[in-house]
Amino acid sequence: MGNFISNQRIETMQDEENAKWTERGVLMDVTIKKKAGKTTIETAKAHPSWVNRTPKGTYSPEGYPLYLYQTYILEDFIEGGKYRSQLDEDTKERIDTAYKEMNEHVGLKW
């Protein structure tokens, strides 16, 4: 749910009230059980995500800058995450904020 690839960034949408949500999304891990003709959701876990955009340093034939887009599963990038050390300080702060706010927004408690 949400954006897996988005060219809309907080920086380019500063005047929009909900700009922060354009880079964020959530992947859902759902276990569905079917027994005796009855279907139930056994578990559901939300995995907040965030789209990173890095300049490639090259340009399109029309002169527009090109970017590399990557969707991060935030558990891997927050404090204690296996890829945390690969981030600069600004990105760490942005990811920590996105993770906290997405969990509050989704509010999934099972």
C-alpha positions as CSV (number, residue, x, y, z in Angstrom):
1,M,0.0,0.0,0.0
2,G,1.4,3.4,-0.9
3,N,4.2,4.4,-3.1
4,F,6.9,1.9,-4.1
5,I,8.3,4.3,-6.7
6,S,7.6,8.0,-6.4
7,N,9.2,11.0,-7.8
8,Q,7.3,13.1,-5.4
9,R,9.6,14.1,-2.6
10,I,9.1,16.1,0.6
11,E,11.5,18.7,-0.9
12,T,9.5,19.2,-4.0
13,M,6.1,19.2,-2.3
14,Q,6.8,21.5,0.7
15,D,3.6,23.4,0.2
16,E,1.4,20.3,0.4
17,E,0.0,19.4,3.8
18,N,0.6,15.7,3.3
19,A,3.9,15.8,1.5
20,K,5.6,13.4,3.9
21,W,3.4,10.5,2.9
22,T,4.5,10.6,-0.8
23,E,7.7,8.8,0.0
24,R,6.2,6.3,2.4
25,G,4.2,3.1,2.2
26,V,3.6,-0.2,3.9
27,L,4.1,-3.8,2.9
28,M,1.7,-6.2,4.6
29,D,2.6,-9.7,5.7
30,V,-0.7,-11.5,6.2
31,T,-1.4,-15.2,7.1
32,I,-4.8,-16.4,5.9
33,K,-6.2,-19.7,7.1
34,K,-9.1,-21.6,5.5
35,K,-10.6,-24.4,7.5
36,A,-14.0,-26.1,7.1
37,G,-15.1,-23.5,4.6
38,K,-14.3,-20.6,6.8
39,T,-11.5,-18.1,6.0
40,T,-9.8,-16.1,8.7
41,I,-6.9,-13.8,9.0
42,E,-4.5,-15.4,11.4
43,T,-1.8,-12.8,11.6
44,A,-1.1,-9.4,10.0
45,K,2.1,-7.5,10.3
46,A,2.8,-4.1,8.7
47,H,6.3,-3.4,7.4
48,P,6.7,0.4,6.8
49,S,8.7,1.3,3.7
50,W,10.3,4.4,2.3
51,V,11.4,5.3,-1.2
52,N,15.0,6.5,-1.5
53,R,16.1,8.6,-4.5
54,T,19.7,9.0,-5.4
55,P,21.0,11.1,-8.4
56,K,22.7,9.0,-11.0
57,G,24.8,11.9,-12.2
58,T,23.5,11.5,-15.7
59,Y,20.8,13.2,-17.7
60,S,18.0,12.1,-20.1
61,P,18.3,13.2,-23.8
62,E,15.9,16.0,-22.8
63,G,18.3,17.2,-20.1
64,Y,16.4,16.0,-17.0
65,P,18.5,14.5,-14.2
66,L,18.2,10.7,-13.8
67,Y,17.8,9.0,-10.5
68,L,18.1,5.6,-8.9
69,Y,15.0,4.7,-6.9
70,Q,15.1,2.0,-4.1
71,T,12.3,1.0,-1.8
72,Y,13.6,0.3,1.8
73,I,11.9,-1.9,4.2
74,L,12.5,0.3,7.2
75,E,13.1,-2.5,9.8
76,D,16.4,-3.1,8.0
77,F,17.5,0.6,8.3
78,I,16.3,1.7,11.8
79,E,18.6,1.5,14.9
80,G,19.8,-2.1,15.1
81,G,18.8,-2.8,11.4
82,K,21.3,-4.8,9.3
83,Y,21.8,-1.9,6.8
84,R,21.8,1.1,9.3
85,S,25.6,1.7,8.9
86,Q,25.2,2.3,5.2
87,L,23.2,5.5,5.8
88,D,24.3,9.1,6.2
89,E,23.0,11.0,9.3
90,D,20.3,12.9,7.4
91,T,18.9,9.7,5.9
92,K,18.9,8.0,9.3
93,E,16.9,10.8,10.8
94,R,14.4,10.7,7.9
95,I,14.0,7.0,8.1
96,D,13.6,7.0,11.9
97,T,10.8,9.6,11.5
98,A,9.1,7.7,8.7
99,Y,9.2,4.5,10.6
100,K,7.7,6.0,13.8
101,E,5.0,7.9,11.9
102,M,4.0,5.0,9.7
103,N,3.6,2.7,12.7
104,E,1.5,5.3,14.4
105,H,-0.6,5.9,11.3
106,V,-1.2,2.2,10.5
107,G,-1.8,1.3,14.2
108,L,-2.0,-2.4,13.5
109,K,-2.1,-4.3,16.8
110,W,-2.8,-8.1,16.7
